[in-house]
């Protein structure tokens, strides 16, 4: 009986040593995974920040080079009754995504509505093809084409890319916050591992 108790005690001690060794191995694996996650999140954060900077700087540079300005505030071209949403931009350079969207939709868009009684380029173009000698339709077609092209460029190359840049900034900040949390967890895991010795 005593021999059986000694053998049982020996088995329990060996099991405790094995459990402690397994726990340390598991903790080491989790710390290494946490460290790898931290590095990956930092890389994602850095690349996202670069994407944000690239997109917004490119849009600002390209829009600024076009020298598109809102009409001066208080001028007849920026009548508050007709353009209430543009008053805050009066006289400013179109140099970012929100300004490009406002100029495209609220300024160019309103002007295009007046060209052919609210008809779109495709509608006027179809009419102009049926009546190629109608100079009014031909001029309306050309004006609508140019206006819609400029509007599309401002919305696509200005506003859309600017928005992607802003989303990249948020992704960068979220990834950096995640990296900080993971770094804290890694440090806590390493502190816990040092106590297991």
Order of alpha helices (4+ residues) and beta strands (2+ residues): alpha-alpha-alpha-alpha-alpha-alpha
